[in-house]
Amino acid sequence: MLEPGARAAARRTLSFLSFDFGTRRVGVASGNTLLRSATPMKTLAVEGDARFVAIEALIREWQPDALVVGVPFHPDGAEHENTRRARRFARQLHGRFRLPVHEVDERYTTTEALADGAKDADAAAAAIILNQYLQALPEAHDAAA
């Protein structure tokens, strides 16, 4: 049996930044295992190294335990060029920031964000991606950050 302090440590709240990757824009959201919900933050409209500089600033500010990246697929589940680009982006995040990176199927997230009336569809899609990840966790302390 775990001591009370050990139980608290085992169930500590994990925080995440989530990304809706695009070649021109990247939506960003934040969330945690305590609330098990995500909040849209902003869209980064920068490319190349400038994109990673902006992400590094967010990581320094929010200090997430892990990152979540939406990976697109065709409706039938088949991969396409943007699937490979998003996975490359996820690998780059891991390589640059040494944080765990979790991939989530992001089919229809932008469509859902627009249907919900989002003013910033990319950030709202990132929140939907992170919400999917958080809701799939069996318990908050089971998250492999």
N, C-alpha and C positions, 0 to 999 in steps of 0.2 A: 504494500500500500504506500502511495506517495504521501509525503508530508505536505501540509497546506502550501508552503512556499514552493515546493517542487511542482505541485499541481498548477499553481499560478504561472510558473515559468513554462510548463508544458503547454499552457493555453494562452501564451502571450499573444497579443494582437499583432498581426502581420499587416504591413501596408504594401500597397502596390501602385505602380504607375502602369497605365495601359496605353497602347498605341494602335491607332487605325492607320496603317501604313498606306501611303500613296506616293507616286513618283514625284508629284508636285507639292503635296500637302500631307502632314501627319497630324491626325487628331490625337489629343492627349486627355486622359482622365485619371483620376485617383480614387482609391478606395481601400478598405481594410476588412479584416476578418471579424472585427467587433460588430460593425453594423451590417456586414455582408452586403454592402451596396457601393456603387460607384457614382462619382460626380464628374460631369464634363468639365474640363479646365480651359483648354484653348486649342487652336490649330496652329501648327508651325508651318509657315509657308516659305521655308528655306530648304535648299538642297545641298548635297555634298557634305563637306566638313562643317559648314555652318549649321547644318541640321544637328550634327552630333555635339557641337558647342552648345546649342540651345538645350538639347536633351541633358547634357552634363550639368547645366545650371539648374534644371528642374530636379535632377537626381540629388544634387548638393542641397537644394532647398527642402525637398520632401523626404529624403533619405529612405527610400522604399527598401523593403526586404527582398523584393523580386519585381520583375517586369513581366507584362503580358502583351503579346503581339497577336493581332488578328491576322489570320491567314485565309485568303480567299480561294474558293474552289468554284468550278462550274456547278450548276444546279444538280448534275448527276454525281457530283463528288470528284470528278476528274480534275487533275491539276492543270494549270496554264501558266503563262509567263509571269503573271503577277503573284502566283503562288510561290514560284521560285524567288522572285524579288523580295517578297515579305519574309520568307525563310532566311534569305541572305541578310536582310535587315536584322532579324532576330539574332543570328549568329554574330553580326557586327556589334550589336548591343552587348551581348555576353562577353565578347572579346575585349571591348573597350572598357566596360564598367565592372566586369567580373561579378555580376549579379546573376542569379538564376533567371532564366527567361522561359516562360510558358507560352505555348502556341494554342490559339483558340480558333476554331472554324468561324469565320466572320461572314458567312453567306447572309445576304439580305440586311445586314446591320445598318447600312446607309439608307436603304429603302425604308426600314423601320424608323430610323431617326427622322427622316423627312416626313413620313406619315404621322409622326407624333408632333410635327410642327417645330422641330428644332431650328433655331436660328443659326447655329454652328453645327452642321450635320456631321462633320468629321469628328469633332470632340464628343458629340452625342453618340456617334457610332463607337468610339473608343470606350465610352461608359457602358454601352450595351455589351461590348466584348468582355469587359471586366466583370460586369454583373453575371454574365454567363459563367465565367470562370469561378467567381465566388459562390454562386448557387450550386455549382457542381461539387464543391468541396463537401465531404461527408461531415466534418466538424472543423471548427476554426483551427484547432491545434494539429490537425492532420495535414495542413498545407505544407507542402515540401518547398519551402522558400529557397 
